[in-house]
């Protein structure tokens, strides 16, 4: 990964029970399309990513677990 890459964050699971509360995560709460641009490196092997709902930090474990993926690499 490098600055300028586009990344996509995996969506949240829909509530299985109609009385369950809706998801209140950063992305659901911000009505995000979950696609972001890597802006800069951050401490502890992570990256600052700008999404349509604001800035978020992703680390290498988010990518290793499959919670995020690189959609398009910068040249």
PAVEXRO-846337 format. One record per atom (N, C-alpha, C, CB): residue in one letter; chain; atom name; y, x, z. Coordinates in Angstrom, 1 decimal. Each point is the difference from the previous one (the first is absolute). Glycine has a CB too. Example, Ala and Ser with C-alpha at 12.3 -4.5 7.8 and 13.67 -1.06 7.14 Angstrom:
! PAVEXRO-846337
<node rest="A" kette="A" atom="N" py="-5.7" px="13.2" pz="7.8"/>
<node rest="A" kette="A" atom="CA" py="1.2" px="-0.9" pz="0.0"/>
<node rest="A" kette="A" atom="C" py="1.2" px="0.9" pz="0.0"/>
<node rest="A" kette="A" atom="CB" py="-1.2" px="-1.9" pz="1.2"/>
<node rest="S" kette="A" atom="N" py="2.3" px="1.5" pz="-1.9"/>
<node rest="S" kette="A" atom="CA" py="1.1" px="0.9" pz="0.0"/>
<node rest="S" kette="A" atom="C" py="1.1" px="-0.8" pz="0.8"/>
<node rest="S" kette="A" atom="CB" py="-0.6" px="1.2" pz="-2.2"/>
This chain:
! PAVEXRO-846337
<node rest="X" kette="A" atom="N" py="-1.2" px="0.8" pz="0.0"/>
<node rest="X" kette="A" atom="CA" py="1.2" px="-0.8" pz="0.0"/>
<node rest="X" kette="A" atom="C" py="1.2" px="0.9" pz="0.0"/>
<node rest="X" kette="A" atom="CB" py="-1.2" px="-1.8" pz="1.2"/>
<node rest="X" kette="A" atom="N" py="2.3" px="1.2" pz="-1.8"/>
<node rest="X" kette="A" atom="CA" py="1.2" px="0.8" pz="0.0"/>
<node rest="X" kette="A" atom="C" py="1.2" px="-1.0" pz="-0.2"/>
<node rest="X" kette="A" atom="CB" py="-1.1" px="2.0" pz="-1.0"/>
<node rest="X" kette="A" atom="N" py="2.3" px="-1.5" pz="1.2"/>
<node rest="X" kette="A" atom="CA" py="1.2" px="-0.8" pz="-0.1"/>
<node rest="X" kette="A" atom="C" py="0.1" px="-0.6" pz="-1.4"/>
<node rest="X" kette="A" atom="CB" py="1.2" px="1.4" pz="1.7"/>
<node rest="X" kette="A" atom="N" py="-1.0" px="-2.7" pz="-1.7"/>
<node rest="X" kette="A" atom="CA" py="0.1" px="-0.7" pz="-1.3"/>
<node rest="X" kette="A" atom="C" py="-1.2" px="-0.8" pz="-0.4"/>
<node rest="X" kette="A" atom="CB" py="1.5" px="1.7" pz="-0.7"/>
<node rest="X" kette="A" atom="N" py="-2.6" px="-1.5" pz="1.4"/>
<node rest="X" kette="A" atom="CA" py="-1.2" px="-0.8" pz="-0.2"/>
<node rest="X" kette="A" atom="C" py="0.2" px="-1.5" pz="0.5"/>
<node rest="X" kette="A" atom="CB" py="-1.4" px="2.1" pz="0.2"/>
<node rest="X" kette="A" atom="N" py="0.8" px="-3.0" pz="-1.0"/>
<node rest="X" kette="A" atom="CA" py="0.0" px="-1.4" pz="0.4"/>
<node rest="X" kette="A" atom="C" py="-1.3" px="-0.3" pz="0.8"/>
<node rest="X" kette="A" atom="CB" py="1.4" px="-0.7" pz="-2.0"/>
<node rest="X" kette="A" atom="N" py="-1.3" px="0.1" pz="3.1"/>
<node rest="X" kette="A" atom="CA" py="-1.2" px="-0.4" pz="0.8"/>
<node rest="X" kette="A" atom="C" py="0.0" px="-1.5" pz="0.3"/>
<node rest="X" kette="A" atom="CB" py="0.1" px="2.3" pz="1.1"/>
<node rest="X" kette="A" atom="N" py="-1.3" px="-2.8" pz="-0.9"/>
<node rest="X" kette="A" atom="CA" py="-0.2" px="-1.4" pz="0.3"/>
<node rest="X" kette="A" atom="C" py="-0.8" px="-0.1" pz="1.3"/>
<node rest="X" kette="A" atom="CB" py="0.1" px="-0.6" pz="-2.4"/>
<node rest="X" kette="A" atom="N" py="0.4" px="-0.3" pz="3.3"/>
<node rest="X" kette="A" atom="CA" py="-0.7" px="-0.2" pz="1.3"/>
<node rest="X" kette="A" atom="C" py="-0.9" px="-1.2" pz="-0.1"/>
<node rest="X" kette="A" atom="CB" py="2.0" px="1.0" pz="1.2"/>
<node rest="X" kette="A" atom="N" py="-3.2" px="-1.0" pz="-0.7"/>
<node rest="X" kette="A" atom="CA" py="-0.9" px="-1.0" pz="0.0"/>
<node rest="X" kette="A" atom="C" py="0.5" px="-1.3" pz="0.7"/>
<node rest="X" kette="A" atom="CB" py="-1.9" px="1.7" pz="0.0"/>
<node rest="X" kette="A" atom="N" py="1.6" px="-2.9" pz="-0.5"/>
<node rest="X" kette="A" atom="CA" py="0.5" px="-1.2" pz="0.6"/>
<node rest="X" kette="A" atom="C" py="-0.8" px="-0.3" pz="1.3"/>
<node rest="X" kette="A" atom="CB" py="0.6" px="-0.9" pz="-2.3"/>
<node rest="X" kette="A" atom="N" py="0.0" px="0.0" pz="3.0"/>
<node rest="X" kette="A" atom="CA" py="-0.6" px="-0.5" pz="1.3"/>
<node rest="X" kette="A" atom="C" py="-1.0" px="-1.1" pz="-0.3"/>
<node rest="X" kette="A" atom="CB" py="2.1" px="0.6" pz="1.3"/>
<node rest="X" kette="A" atom="N" py="-3.0" px="-0.8" pz="-0.4"/>
<node rest="X" kette="A" atom="CA" py="-1.0" px="-1.0" pz="-0.1"/>
<node rest="X" kette="A" atom="C" py="0.7" px="-1.4" pz="0.4"/>
<node rest="X" kette="A" atom="CB" py="-1.9" px="1.6" pz="0.6"/>
<node rest="X" kette="A" atom="N" py="1.5" px="-2.6" pz="-1.3"/>
<node rest="X" kette="A" atom="CA" py="0.5" px="-1.3" pz="0.3"/>
<node rest="X" kette="A" atom="C" py="-0.6" px="-0.6" pz="1.2"/>
<node rest="X" kette="A" atom="CB" py="0.3" px="-0.4" pz="-2.4"/>
<node rest="X" kette="A" atom="N" py="0.4" px="-0.3" pz="3.2"/>
<node rest="X" kette="A" atom="CA" py="-0.6" px="-0.6" pz="1.3"/>
<node rest="X" kette="A" atom="C" py="-1.2" px="-0.9" pz="-0.4"/>
<node rest="X" kette="A" atom="CB" py="2.3" px="0.1" pz="1.2"/>
<node rest="X" kette="A" atom="N" py="-3.3" px="0.1" pz="-0.4"/>
<node rest="X" kette="A" atom="CA" py="-1.3" px="-0.8" pz="-0.3"/>
<node rest="X" kette="A" atom="C" py="0.1" px="-1.4" pz="0.7"/>
<node rest="X" kette="A" atom="CB" py="-1.3" px="2.1" pz="-0.2"/>
<node rest="X" kette="A" atom="N" py="2.1" px="-2.2" pz="1.2"/>
<node rest="X" kette="A" atom="CA" py="0.1" px="-1.3" pz="0.8"/>
<node rest="X" kette="A" atom="C" py="1.4" px="-0.5" pz="-0.3"/>
<node rest="X" kette="A" atom="CB" py="-1.7" px="0.8" pz="1.8"/>
<node rest="X" kette="A" atom="N" py="1.8" px="-2.1" pz="-2.0"/>
<node rest="X" kette="A" atom="CA" py="1.4" px="-0.6" pz="-0.3"/>
<node rest="X" kette="A" atom="C" py="0.9" px="0.1" pz="1.2"/>
<node rest="X" kette="A" atom="CB" py="-1.1" px="-1.5" pz="-1.6"/>
<node rest="X" kette="A" atom="N" py="0.6" px="1.6" pz="2.8"/>
<node rest="X" kette="A" atom="CA" py="0.9" px="0.1" pz="1.1"/>
<node rest="X" kette="A" atom="C" py="0.4" px="1.5" pz="0.4"/>
<node rest="X" kette="A" atom="CB" py="-1.0" px="-2.1" pz="0.9"/>
<node rest="X" kette="A" atom="N" py="0.5" px="3.0" pz="-1.7"/>
<node rest="X" kette="A" atom="CA" py="0.3" px="1.4" pz="0.2"/>
<node rest="X" kette="A" atom="C" py="1.5" px="0.3" pz="-0.4"/>
<node rest="X" kette="A" atom="CB" py="-2.4" px="0.7" pz="-0.4"/>
<node rest="X" kette="A" atom="N" py="3.0" px="0.2" pz="1.1"/>
<node rest="X" kette="A" atom="CA" py="1.4" px="0.4" pz="-0.4"/>
<node rest="X" kette="A" atom="C" py="0.0" px="0.7" pz="-1.3"/>
<node rest="X" kette="A" atom="CB" py="0.6" px="0.1" pz="2.5"/>
<node rest="X" kette="A" atom="N" py="0.5" px="-0.2" pz="-3.3"/>
<node rest="X" kette="A" atom="CA" py="0.1" px="0.8" pz="-1.2"/>
<node rest="X" kette="A" atom="C" py="0.2" px="1.4" pz="0.3"/>
<node rest="X" kette="A" atom="CB" py="0.9" px="-2.0" pz="-1.2"/>
<node rest="X" kette="A" atom="N" py="-1.2" px="2.9" pz="0.3"/>
<node rest="X" kette="A" atom="CA" py="0.2" px="1.4" pz="0.2"/>
<node rest="X" kette="A" atom="C" py="1.4" px="0.4" pz="0.2"/>
<node rest="X" kette="A" atom="CB" py="-2.0" px="0.4" pz="-1.4"/>
<node rest="X" kette="A" atom="N" py="2.3" px="0.4" pz="2.3"/>
<node rest="X" kette="A" atom="CA" py="1.4" px="0.4" pz="0.3"/>
<node rest="X" kette="A" atom="C" py="0.2" px="1.5" pz="-0.2"/>
<node rest="X" kette="A" atom="CB" py="0.2" px="-1.8" pz="1.6"/>
<node rest="X" kette="A" atom="N" py="-1.0" px="2.4" pz="-2.5"/>
<node rest="X" kette="A" atom="CA" py="0.2" px="1.4" pz="-0.3"/>
<node rest="X" kette="A" atom="C" py="1.3" px="0.3" pz="-0.7"/>
<node rest="X" kette="A" atom="CB" py="-2.6" px="0.3" pz="-0.1"/>
<node rest="X" kette="A" atom="N" py="2.9" px="0.9" pz="-0.1"/>
<node rest="X" kette="A" atom="CA" py="1.3" px="0.4" pz="-0.6"/>
<node rest="X" kette="A" atom="C" py="0.0" px="-0.5" pz="-1.5"/>
<node rest="X" kette="A" atom="CB" py="0.1" px="2.1" pz="1.4"/>
<node rest="X" kette="A" atom="N" py="-1.1" px="-2.1" pz="-2.1"/>
<node rest="X" kette="A" atom="CA" py="-0.1" px="-0.4" pz="-1.4"/>
<node rest="X" kette="A" atom="C" py="0.0" px="-1.5" pz="-0.2"/>
<node rest="X" kette="A" atom="CB" py="-1.2" px="2.1" pz="-0.5"/>
<node rest="X" kette="A" atom="N" py="0.4" px="-2.8" pz="1.3"/>
<node rest="X" kette="A" atom="CA" py="0.0" px="-1.4" pz="-0.1"/>
<node rest="X" kette="A" atom="C" py="1.3" px="-0.6" pz="0.5"/>
<node rest="X" kette="A" atom="CB" py="-2.5" px="0.0" pz="0.3"/>
<node rest="X" kette="A" atom="N" py="3.0" px="0.5" pz="0.8"/>
<node rest="X" kette="A" atom="CA" py="1.3" px="-0.5" pz="0.5"/>
<node rest="X" kette="A" atom="C" py="1.2" px="0.2" pz="-0.9"/>
<node rest="X" kette="A" atom="CB" py="-0.9" px="0.5" pz="2.3"/>
<node rest="X" kette="A" atom="N" py="0.8" px="0.6" pz="-3.1"/>
<node rest="X" kette="A" atom="CA" py="1.1" px="0.3" pz="-1.0"/>
<node rest="X" kette="A" atom="C" py="-0.3" px="-0.6" pz="-1.4"/>
<node rest="X" kette="A" atom="CB" py="0.4" px="2.1" pz="1.3"/>
<node rest="X" kette="A" atom="N" py="-1.5" px="-2.9" pz="-1.4"/>
<node rest="X" kette="A" atom="CA" py="-0.3" px="-0.5" pz="-1.3"/>
<node rest="X" kette="A" atom="C" py="-0.1" px="1.0" pz="-1.1"/>
<node rest="X" kette="A" atom="CB" py="1.1" px="-2.1" pz="0.7"/>
<node rest="X" kette="A" atom="N" py="-1.7" px="3.2" pz="-0.4"/>
<node rest="X" kette="A" atom="CA" py="-0.1" px="1.2" pz="-0.9"/>
<node rest="X" kette="A" atom="C" py="-1.0" px="-0.2" pz="-1.1"/>
<node rest="X" kette="A" atom="CB" py="0.8" px="1.5" pz="1.9"/>
<node rest="X" kette="A" atom="N" py="-0.6" px="-0.8" pz="-3.0"/>
<node rest="X" kette="A" atom="CA" py="-1.0" px="0.1" pz="-1.1"/>
<node rest="X" kette="A" atom="C" py="-0.9" px="1.1" pz="0.3"/>
<node rest="X" kette="A" atom="CB" py="1.6" px="-1.0" pz="-1.6"/>
<node rest="X" kette="A" atom="N" py="-1.4" px="1.8" pz="2.7"/>
<node rest="X" kette="A" atom="CA" py="-0.8" px="1.1" pz="0.5"/>
<node rest="X" kette="A" atom="C" py="-0.1" px="1.2" pz="-0.9"/>
<node rest="X" kette="A" atom="CB" py="-1.3" px="-1.7" pz="1.1"/>
<node rest="X" kette="A" atom="N" py="2.2" px="1.8" pz="-2.1"/>
<node rest="X" kette="A" atom="CA" py="0.1" px="1.2" pz="-0.8"/>
<node rest="X" kette="A" atom="C" py="1.2" px="0.8" pz="0.4"/>
<node rest="X" kette="A" atom="CB" py="-1.1" px="-1.2" pz="-1.9"/>
<node rest="X" kette="A" atom="N" py="0.9" px="2.5" pz="2.2"/>
<node rest="X" kette="A" atom="CA" py="1.1" px="0.9" pz="0.4"/>
<node rest="X" kette="A" atom="C" py="0.0" px="1.3" pz="-0.7"/>
<node rest="X" kette="A" atom="CB" py="-0.2" px="-1.1" pz="2.2"/>
<node rest="X" kette="A" atom="N" py="1.3" px="1.8" pz="-2.0"/>
<node rest="X" kette="A" atom="CA" py="0.3" px="1.3" pz="-0.6"/>
<node rest="X" kette="A" atom="C" py="0.1" px="1.1" pz="1.1"/>
<node rest="X" kette="A" atom="CB" py="1.3" px="-1.2" pz="-1.9"/>
<node rest="X" kette="A" atom="N" py="-2.1" px="2.2" pz="1.7"/>
<node rest="X" kette="A" atom="CA" py="0.0" px="1.1" pz="1.0"/>
<node rest="X" kette="A" atom="C" py="1.3" px="0.7" pz="-0.1"/>
<node rest="X" kette="A" atom="CB" py="-2.5" px="0.3" pz="-0.1"/>
<node rest="X" kette="A" atom="N" py="3.3" px="-0.2" pz="1.2"/>
<node rest="X" kette="A" atom="CA" py="1.3" px="0.5" pz="0.0"/>
<node rest="X" kette="A" atom="C" py="0.1" px="1.5" pz="0.5"/>
<node rest="X" kette="A" atom="CB" py="0.8" px="-2.3" pz="0.4"/>
<node rest="X" kette="A" atom="N" py="-1.6" px="2.6" pz="0.7"/>
<node rest="X" kette="A" atom="CA" py="0.0" px="1.3" pz="0.6"/>
<node rest="X" kette="A" atom="C" py="-1.2" px="0.2" pz="0.9"/>
<node rest="X" kette="A" atom="CB" py="2.5" px="0.1" pz="-0.2"/>
<node rest="X" kette="A" atom="N" py="-2.8" px="1.2" pz="0.5"/>
<node rest="X" kette="A" atom="CA" py="-1.0" px="0.2" pz="1.0"/>
<node rest="X" kette="A" atom="C" py="0.5" px="-0.3" pz="1.4"/>
<node rest="X" kette="A" atom="CB" py="-1.0" px="1.8" pz="-1.5"/>
<node rest="X" kette="A" atom="N" py="0.1" px="-2.1" pz="2.4"/>
<node rest="X" kette="A" atom="CA" py="0.4" px="-0.3" pz="1.4"/>
<node rest="X" kette="A" atom="C" py="-1.0" px="0.8" pz="0.9"/>
<node rest="X" kette="A" atom="CB" py="0.8" px="-2.4" pz="-0.6"/>
<node rest="X" kette="A" atom="N" py="-0.4" px="2.5" pz="1.8"/>
<node rest="X" kette="A" atom="CA" py="-0.9" px="0.8" pz="1.0"/>
<node rest="X" kette="A" atom="C" py="-1.4" px="-0.6" pz="0.1"/>
<node rest="X" kette="A" atom="CB" py="2.0" px="0.6" pz="1.2"/>
<node rest="X" kette="A" atom="N" py="-2.9" px="0.3" pz="-0.8"/>
<node rest="X" kette="A" atom="CA" py="-1.4" px="-0.4" pz="0.3"/>
<node rest="X" kette="A" atom="C" py="-0.8" px="-0.4" pz="-1.3"/>
<node rest="X" kette="A" atom="CB" py="0.7" px="-0.7" pz="2.3"/>
<node rest="X" kette="A" atom="N" py="-0.5" px="1.4" pz="-3.4"/>
<node rest="X" kette="A" atom="CA" py="-0.7" px="-0.3" pz="-1.2"/>
<node rest="X" kette="A" atom="C" py="0.2" px="-1.4" pz="-0.5"/>
<node rest="X" kette="A" atom="CB" py="-1.7" px="1.6" pz="0.7"/>
<node rest="X" kette="A" atom="N" py="2.9" px="-2.1" pz="-0.7"/>
<node rest="X" kette="A" atom="CA" py="0.3" px="-1.3" pz="-0.5"/>
<node rest="X" kette="A" atom="C" py="1.2" px="0.0" pz="-1.0"/>
<node rest="X" kette="A" atom="CB" py="-0.8" px="-0.9" pz="2.2"/>
<node rest="X" kette="A" atom="N" py="1.0" px="-0.2" pz="-2.8"/>
<node rest="X" kette="A" atom="CA" py="1.1" px="-0.1" pz="-1.0"/>
<node rest="X" kette="A" atom="C" py="0.9" px="-1.2" pz="0.3"/>
<node rest="X" kette="A" atom="CB" py="-1.6" px="1.0" pz="-1.7"/>
<node rest="X" kette="A" atom="N" py="2.9" px="-0.9" pz="1.4"/>
<node rest="X" kette="A" atom="CA" py="0.9" px="-1.1" pz="0.1"/>
<node rest="X" kette="A" atom="C" py="0.0" px="-0.7" pz="-1.3"/>
<node rest="X" kette="A" atom="CB" py="1.5" px="1.2" pz="1.6"/>
<node rest="X" kette="A" atom="N" py="-1.8" px="-2.5" pz="-1.6"/>
<node rest="X" kette="A" atom="CA" py="-0.2" px="-0.8" pz="-1.2"/>
<node rest="X" kette="A" atom="C" py="1.0" px="-1.2" pz="0.1"/>
<node rest="X" kette="A" atom="CB" py="-2.4" px="0.6" pz="-0.2"/>
<node rest="X" kette="A" atom="N" py="3.2" px="-0.8" pz="-0.9"/>
<node rest="X" kette="A" atom="CA" py="0.9" px="-1.1" pz="-0.1"/>
<node rest="X" kette="A" atom="C" py="-0.6" px="-1.2" pz="-0.7"/>
<node rest="X" kette="A" atom="CB" py="1.9" px="1.7" pz="0.0"/>
<node rest="X" kette="A" atom="N" py="-2.0" px="-2.8" pz="0.7"/>
<node rest="X" kette="A" atom="CA" py="-0.5" px="-1.2" pz="-0.5"/>
<node rest="X" kette="A" atom="C" py="1.2" px="-1.0" pz="-0.2"/>
<node rest="X" kette="A" atom="CB" py="-2.3" px="0.3" pz="1.1"/>
<node rest="X" kette="A" atom="N" py="2.0" px="-1.4" pz="-1.8"/>
<node rest="X" kette="A" atom="CA" py="1.1" px="-1.0" pz="-0.2"/>
<node rest="X" kette="A" atom="C" py="0.5" px="-0.6" pz="1.3"/>
<node rest="X" kette="A" atom="CB" py="-1.0" px="-0.5" pz="-2.3"/>
<node rest="X" kette="A" atom="N" py="0.2" px="0.6" pz="3.4"/>
<node rest="X" kette="A" atom="CA" py="0.5" px="-0.6" pz="1.2"/>
<node rest="X" kette="A" atom="C" py="0.5" px="1.1" pz="1.0"/>
<node rest="X" kette="A" atom="CB" py="-1.7" px="-1.9" pz="-0.3"/>
<node rest="X" kette="A" atom="N" py="1.7" px="3.1" pz="-0.1"/>
<node rest="X" kette="A" atom="CA" py="0.5" px="1.1" pz="0.9"/>
<node rest="X" kette="A" atom="C" py="-0.9" px="1.2" pz="-0.1"/>
<node rest="X" kette="A" atom="CB" py="1.0" px="-1.7" pz="1.5"/>
<node rest="X" kette="A" atom="N" py="-0.7" px="2.6" pz="-0.6"/>
<node rest="X" kette="A" atom="CA" py="-0.7" px="1.3" pz="0.1"/>
<node rest="X" kette="A" atom="C" py="-1.2" px="0.0" pz="0.9"/>
<node rest="X" kette="A" atom="CB" py="2.2" px="1.2" pz="-0.5"/>
<node rest="X" kette="A" atom="N" py="-3.3" px="-0.6" pz="0.1"/>
<node rest="X" kette="A" atom="CA" py="-1.2" px="0.1" pz="0.9"/>
<node rest="X" kette="A" atom="C" py="-0.6" px="1.3" pz="-0.2"/>
<node rest="X" kette="A" atom="CB" py="-0.4" px="-2.5" pz="-0.2"/>
<node rest="X" kette="A" atom="N" py="-0.4" px="3.0" pz="1.2"/>
<node rest="X" kette="A" atom="CA" py="-0.6" px="1.2" pz="0.0"/>
<node rest="X" kette="A" atom="C" py="-1.5" px="-0.2" pz="-0.2"/>
<node rest="X" kette="A" atom="CB" py="1.7" px="1.0" pz="1.5"/>
<node rest="X" kette="A" atom="N" py="-2.3" px="-0.3" pz="-2.5"/>
<node rest="X" kette="A" atom="CA" py="-1.4" px="0.0" pz="-0.2"/>
<node rest="X" kette="A" atom="C" py="-0.6" px="1.4" pz="0.2"/>
<node rest="X" kette="A" atom="CB" py="0.2" px="-1.9" pz="-1.7"/>
<node rest="X" kette="A" atom="N" py="-1.3" px="2.0" pz="2.3"/>
<node rest="X" kette="A" atom="CA" py="-0.6" px="1.4" pz="0.2"/>
<node rest="X" kette="A" atom="C" py="-1.3" px="0.1" pz="-0.9"/>
<node rest="X" kette="A" atom="CB" py="1.0" px="0.1" pz="2.4"/>
<node rest="X" kette="A" atom="N" py="-1.6" px="1.1" pz="-2.3"/>
<node rest="X" kette="A" atom="CA" py="-1.1" px="0.2" pz="-0.9"/>
<node rest="X" kette="A" atom="C" py="-1.2" px="-0.8" pz="0.4"/>
<node rest="X" kette="A" atom="CB" py="0.8" px="2.3" pz="-0.3"/>
<node rest="X" kette="A" atom="N" py="-0.9" px="-2.8" pz="1.5"/>
<node rest="X" kette="A" atom="CA" py="-1.1" px="-0.9" pz="0.5"/>
<node rest="X" kette="A" atom="C" py="0.1" px="-1.4" pz="-0.6"/>
<node rest="X" kette="A" atom="CB" py="-0.1" px="1.3" pz="2.1"/>
<node rest="X" kette="A" atom="N" py="1.3" px="-1.8" pz="-2.4"/>
<node rest="X" kette="A" atom="CA" py="0.2" px="-1.2" pz="-0.7"/>
<node rest="X" kette="A" atom="C" py="-0.6" px="0.0" pz="-1.4"/>
<node rest="X" kette="A" atom="CB" py="2.1" px="-0.4" pz="1.3"/>
<node rest="X" kette="A" atom="N" py="-2.0" px="1.5" pz="-1.9"/>
<node rest="X" kette="A" atom="CA" py="-0.6" px="0.2" pz="-1.3"/>
<node rest="X" kette="A" atom="C" py="-1.5" px="0.2" pz="0.1"/>
<node rest="X" kette="A" atom="CB" py="2.2" px="1.0" pz="-0.9"/>
<node rest="X" kette="A" atom="N" py="-2.7" px="-0.2" pz="1.9"/>
<node rest="X" kette="A" atom="CA" py="-1.4" px="0.2" pz="0.1"/>
<node rest="X" kette="A" atom="C" py="-0.8" px="-1.2" pz="0.4"/>
<node rest="X" kette="A" atom="CB" py="0.6" px="2.3" pz="0.7"/>
<node rest="X" kette="A" atom="N" py="0.0" px="-3.2" pz="0.1"/>
<node rest="X" kette="A" atom="CA" py="-0.6" px="-1.3" pz="0.4"/>
<node rest="X" kette="A" atom="C" py="0.0" px="-1.0" pz="-1.1"/>
<node rest="X" kette="A" atom="CB" py="0.6" px="0.4" pz="2.3"/>
<node rest="X" kette="A" atom="N" py="0.3" px="-0.2" pz="-3.4"/>
<node rest="X" kette="A" atom="CA" py="0.1" px="-1.0" pz="-1.0"/>
<node rest="X" kette="A" atom="C" py="1.1" px="-1.0" pz="0.2"/>
<node rest="X" kette="A" atom="CB" py="-2.4" px="0.4" pz="-0.5"/>
<node rest="X" kette="A" atom="N" py="3.2" px="-0.2" pz="1.6"/>
<node rest="X" kette="A" atom="CA" py="1.1" px="-1.0" pz="0.3"/>
<node rest="X" kette="A" atom="C" py="1.1" px="0.2" pz="-1.0"/>
<node rest="X" kette="A" atom="CB" py="-0.7" px="0.0" pz="2.4"/>
<node rest="X" kette="A" atom="N" py="0.8" px="1.1" pz="-3.1"/>
<node rest="X" kette="A" atom="CA" py="1.1" px="0.3" pz="-1.0"/>
<node rest="X" kette="A" atom="C" py="-0.7" px="0.8" pz="-1.1"/>
<node rest="X" kette="A" atom="CB" py="1.9" px="-0.1" pz="1.8"/>
<node rest="X" kette="A" atom="N" py="-1.3" px="0.0" pz="-3.0"/>
<node rest="X" kette="A" atom="CA" py="-0.5" px="0.8" pz="-1.1"/>
<node rest="X" kette="A" atom="C" py="1.2" px="0.4" pz="-0.9"/>
<node rest="X" kette="A" atom="CB" py="-2.2" px="-1.2" pz="0.1"/>
<node rest="X" kette="A" atom="N" py="2.1" px="2.3" pz="-0.8"/>
<node rest="X" kette="A" atom="CA" py="1.0" px="0.4" pz="-1.0"/>
<node rest="X" kette="A" atom="C" py="-0.3" px="-0.8" pz="-1.2"/>
<node rest="X" kette="A" atom="CB" py="0.2" px="2.4" pz="1.0"/>
<node rest="X" kette="A" atom="N" py="0.9" px="-3.1" pz="-1.5"/>
<node rest="X" kette="A" atom="CA" py="-0.1" px="-0.8" pz="-1.2"/>
<node rest="X" kette="A" atom="C" py="0.4" px="0.8" pz="-1.2"/>
<node rest="X" kette="A" atom="CB" py="0.4" px="-2.1" pz="1.4"/>
<node rest="X" kette="A" atom="N" py="0.7" px="2.9" pz="-1.3"/>
<node rest="X" kette="A" atom="CA" py="0.5" px="0.7" pz="-1.1"/>
<node rest="X" kette="A" atom="C" py="0.5" px="1.3" pz="0.5"/>
<node rest="X" kette="A" atom="CB" py="0.6" px="-2.1" pz="-1.3"/>
<node rest="X" kette="A" atom="N" py="-1.0" px="3.2" pz="0.7"/>
<node rest="X" kette="A" atom="CA" py="0.5" px="1.3" pz="0.4"/>
<node rest="X" kette="A" atom="C" py="1.2" px="0.4" pz="-0.7"/>
<node rest="X" kette="A" atom="CB" py="-2.3" px="0.7" pz="0.5"/>
<node rest="X" kette="A" atom="N" py="3.2" px="0.0" pz="0.2"/>
<node rest="X" kette="A" atom="CA" py="1.3" px="0.5" pz="-0.6"/>
<node rest="X" kette="A" atom="C" py="-0.3" px="1.2" pz="-0.9"/>
<node rest="X" kette="A" atom="CB" py="1.3" px="-0.9" pz="2.0"/>
<node rest="X" kette="A" atom="N" py="-0.5" px="1.2" pz="-3.0"/>
<node rest="X" kette="A" atom="CA" py="-0.3" px="1.2" pz="-0.8"/>
<node rest="X" kette="A" atom="C" py="0.8" px="1.1" pz="0.5"/>
<node rest="X" kette="A" atom="CB" py="-0.4" px="-1.4" pz="-1.9"/>
